[in-house]
Amino acid sequence: MPSHHSPTTARTRTGALLASVAALVSVGALHPAPAAAASAPVSPHATAAVLDLDGAGRTPVVRGQDSAYDTASIVKVDILAALLLQAQDAGRGLTAAERGHAEPMIERSDNTAADALWRTIGHASGLTAANKRLGLTSTTAGPGAKWGLTRTTASDQIGLLRAVFDGDGAGKPGSTAKSALNAESRTYIRTLMGKVVPEQAWGVSAVGGSGTPRALKNGWLQRNTSGLWDVNSVGQVTVKGHRYLVAVLSNGSASMSEGVSLVERTAREAVA
């Protein structure tokens, strides 16, 4: 974990993280790679994008190369946005069954729920259609049932976050931003992202420290071929009265805990 945490805090957070991973493995949410690690030296990479919703600019600041990464579970926010757009088009709210999948998908990162809603939106074609309306230009939906292999950039994730958190155009004076998501849909996504279970509340939330208001979604994936980890985090945090949209994407970490440390360090540096 980052060096500035106290040893007690680091041990506590590491224990919670490992417990979270163990729980996910037990229900089949993670599929461990073969025991053999990559033979080449580990060279993790991370990219961050930040937009200060209460600042002067409208363009996110990108730290690192804004290349495409696999989303892992951060795509679940995008899946929910696509579902809500389809419901809006039909002039209806979500059904009880759809809510029964959407809530655990975001709050607990439930993969079975994500599988169900991926089918509901029409797999890759449904996500692609939604992303066109949301203004995402560098996101490619995963093939077949593999929603977690959707490819995206940090700046595109800021675009998605803007559609959720700044979609009414009220984020800054003179803003004309308008989201395809209506106010009810945006509120629903924000609410679920604000109720992520404590053991998954790492990542961009590290920017403001303990007690900072945050709404986020994280993703993590161990590669079957190399054993290395993709670890990502997106969301909104409030620091010193400013609301920041933050997206950090990473790959190549030797362990999940190292990936989390990389993401949190990169998020803090990007906002600072």
C-alpha positions in Angstrom: 0.0 0.0 0.0 1.2 3.6 -0.3 4.1 4.5 2.0 2.4 7.4 3.7 -0.2 5.2 5.4 0.5 4.1 8.9 1.5 0.4 9.4 -1.7 -0.3 11.2 -3.9 1.3 8.5 -2.0 -0.4 5.8 -2.4 -3.8 7.5 -6.1 -3.2 8.0 -6.7 -2.1 4.5 -4.6 -4.9 3.0 -6.5 -7.4 5.2 -9.9 -6.1 4.0 -8.7 -6.2 0.4 -7.5 -9.8 0.6 -10.8 -10.7 2.3 -12.7 -9.1 -0.5 -10.7 -11.1 -3.1 -11.2 -14.3 -1.2 -14.9 -13.7 -1.0 -15.1 -13.1 -4.8 -13.1 -16.2 -5.6 -15.4 -18.2 -3.4 -18.5 -17.3 -5.5 -16.7 -17.6 -8.8 -16.4 -13.9 -9.5 -12.7 -14.2 -10.1 -11.0 -16.9 -12.0 -7.4 -17.3 -10.7 -4.7 -17.6 -13.3 -2.2 -20.5 -13.3 0.3 -20.4 -10.5 3.3 -19.6 -12.8 4.0 -15.9 -12.9 5.3 -14.0 -15.9 8.9 -14.7 -16.6 9.7 -11.2 -17.8 10.2 -8.3 -15.4 6.9 -6.7 -14.3 6.4 -3.3 -15.8 3.0 -1.9 -14.7 1.4 1.0 -16.5 -1.3 3.5 -15.4 -3.1 6.4 -16.9 -5.2 8.9 -15.1 -7.7 11.5 -16.3 -9.2 14.2 -14.0 -11.8 16.9 -14.5 -12.5 19.5 -11.8 -16.3 20.1 -12.1 -15.9 23.3 -10.1 -12.9 24.6 -11.9 -12.5 26.7 -15.0 -11.8 24.1 -17.7 -14.0 21.6 -19.5 -11.2 19.3 -20.8 -9.9 16.6 -18.5 -6.2 16.6 -17.6 -4.6 13.3 -18.6 -1.6 11.9 -16.8 0.2 9.3 -18.8 -0.5 7.9 -22.3 -4.2 7.9 -23.0 -4.2 4.5 -24.5 -6.9 1.8 -24.3 -7.1 -0.6 -21.4 -9.4 -3.5 -20.6 -12.2 -2.3 -18.4 -12.8 -5.3 -16.1 -15.7 -4.4 -13.9 -15.7 -0.6 -14.3 -17.7 -1.3 -17.5 -20.7 -2.1 -15.2 -21.4 1.6 -15.0 -21.6 1.7 -18.8 -23.8 -1.4 -18.9 -26.2 0.3 -16.4 -26.2 3.5 -18.4 -27.1 1.5 -21.6 -29.9 -0.2 -19.7 -31.3 3.1 -18.5 -31.2 4.6 -21.9 -33.1 1.7 -23.4 -35.7 2.0 -20.6 -36.0 5.8 -21.3 -36.5 5.1 -25.0 -39.4 2.7 -24.1 -40.9 5.3 -21.7 -40.6 3.2 -18.7 -38.6 2.7 -15.5 -36.5 -0.3 -14.7 -38.4 -3.5 -13.8 -38.0 -5.1 -10.4 -35.9 -7.8 -12.0 -33.6 -5.2 -13.7 -33.1 -3.4 -10.4 -32.5 -6.7 -8.7 -29.5 -7.1 -11.1 -28.4 -3.4 -11.3 -28.0 -2.9 -7.6 -25.7 -5.9 -6.8 -23.8 -5.3 -10.1 -22.7 -1.8 -8.9 -22.7 -2.1 -5.1 -21.0 -5.5 -4.9 -19.6 -5.9 -8.4 -21.7 -9.0 -8.9 -20.7 -10.7 -12.2 -23.8 -12.9 -12.5 -25.9 -9.8 -12.4 -23.7 -8.1 -15.0 -24.1 -11.2 -17.2 -27.8 -10.9 -17.0 -27.9 -7.2 -17.9 -25.3 -7.6 -20.7 -27.8 -10.0 -22.3 -30.7 -7.5 -21.6 -29.0 -4.6 -23.4 -28.1 -6.8 -26.4 -24.4 -7.5 -25.6 -21.8 -5.4 -27.5 -24.2 -3.8 -29.9 -26.3 -2.4 -27.1 -23.3 -0.9 -25.3 -21.9 0.5 -28.6 -25.3 2.2 -29.4 -25.4 3.7 -25.9 -21.8 4.9 -26.0 -22.5 6.7 -29.3 -25.2 8.7 -27.5 -23.1 9.3 -24.5 -20.2 10.7 -26.6 -17.7 7.9 -25.9 -15.4 7.7 -29.0 -12.6 5.4 -27.8 -14.5 2.5 -26.1 -14.9 -0.8 -27.9 -17.4 -3.3 -26.4 -16.1 -6.7 -25.4 -16.7 -9.7 -27.7 -19.5 -12.2 -27.0 -20.3 -12.6 -23.3 -16.9 -11.0 -22.3 -18.1 -7.6 -21.1 -15.0 -7.3 -19.0 -12.8 -7.2 -22.1 -14.4 -4.0 -23.2 -11.5 -1.6 -24.1 -11.6 2.1 -23.0 -9.4 5.1 -22.3 -9.2 7.2 -19.2 -10.5 10.3 -21.1 -13.5 8.3 -22.4 -14.3 7.2 -18.8 -14.3 10.9 -17.8 -16.9 11.4 -20.6 -19.1 8.7 -19.1 -18.7 10.1 -15.6 -19.7 13.5 -17.0 -22.9 12.0 -18.4 -23.7 10.7 -14.9 -22.4 13.5 -12.6 -22.5 16.6 -14.8 -25.2 15.7 -17.3 -27.6 18.6 -16.6 -25.0 21.2 -17.7 -25.1 22.8 -14.2 -21.5 21.8 -13.2 -20.0 25.1 -14.3 -21.1 28.6 -15.3 -21.9 28.7 -19.0 -21.8 24.9 -19.4 -23.9 23.5 -22.2 -23.3 19.9 -21.3 -26.4 17.8 -21.7 -26.5 14.0 -21.0 -28.6 11.5 -22.9 -29.4 10.2 -19.4 -32.3 11.9 -17.8 -32.2 13.3 -14.2 -33.8 10.2 -12.8 -31.3 7.8 -14.5 -28.3 9.9 -13.4 -29.5 10.0 -9.8 -30.0 6.2 -9.8 -26.4 5.6 -11.0 -24.9 8.1 -8.6 -26.8 6.5 -5.7 -25.6 3.0 -6.5 -22.0 4.2 -7.0 -22.3 5.9 -3.6 -23.3 2.6 -1.9 -20.3 0.4 -3.0 -19.5 -2.1 -0.2 -16.7 -0.9 2.1 -14.2 -3.6 1.1 -14.4 -2.3 -2.5 -14.2 1.4 -1.6 -10.6 1.8 -2.6 -9.1 3.4 -5.7 -10.1 7.0 -6.6 -11.6 7.4 -3.1 -8.0 7.6 -1.8 -7.7 11.1 -3.2 -9.6 12.8 -0.4 -8.8 10.4 2.4 -11.1 8.8 5.0 -14.5 10.4 5.2 -14.4 12.2 1.8 -17.7 12.0 -0.1 -17.3 9.6 -3.0 -19.1 7.6 -5.6 -17.1 5.1 -7.5 -16.8 1.8 -9.3 -13.7 -0.4 -9.4 -12.6 -3.2 -11.6 -9.9 -5.9 -11.4 -8.9 -8.8 -13.5 -6.0 -11.3 -13.4 -4.8 -12.3 -16.8 -4.8 -16.1 -17.4 -1.7 -16.0 -19.6 0.7 -13.9 -17.4 -0.9 -13.9 -14.0 -0.6 -10.1 -14.0 -3.4 -7.8 -12.9 -5.5 -5.1 -14.5 -6.8 -2.7 -11.8 -9.1 0.2 -12.5 -11.1 2.8 -10.6 -13.5 5.6 -11.7 -15.7 8.0 -9.9 -16.4 11.3 -8.3 -14.6 12.6 -5.1 -15.0 15.9 -3.3 -11.8 17.6 -2.1 -11.7 21.0 -0.4 -15.1 21.9 -1.8 -14.3 20.9 -5.4 -15.9 17.9 -7.1 -13.4 15.9 -9.2 -14.2 13.2 -11.7 -11.3 10.8 -11.7 -10.5 7.8 -13.8 -7.4 5.6 -13.4 -6.7 2.6 -15.6 -3.8 0.3 -15.1 -2.3 -3.0 -16.1 0.7 -5.2 -15.5 0.7 -5.3 -11.7 2.2 -8.4 -10.1 -0.7 -8.6 -7.6 -4.1 -7.0 -6.9 -2.8 -5.2 -3.9 0.1 -3.7 -5.9 -2.4 -2.7 -8.6 -4.6 -1.0 -6.0 -1.5 0.9 -4.6 -0.6 2.0 -8.1 -4.1 3.2 -8.9 -4.4 5.1 -5.6 -1.0 6.7 -5.9 -1.7 7.7 -9.5 -5.1 9.2 -8.6 -3.6 11.3 -5.8 -0.8 12.6 -8.0 -3.2 13.4 -10.8 -5.5 15.4 -8.6 -2.7 17.2 -6.8 
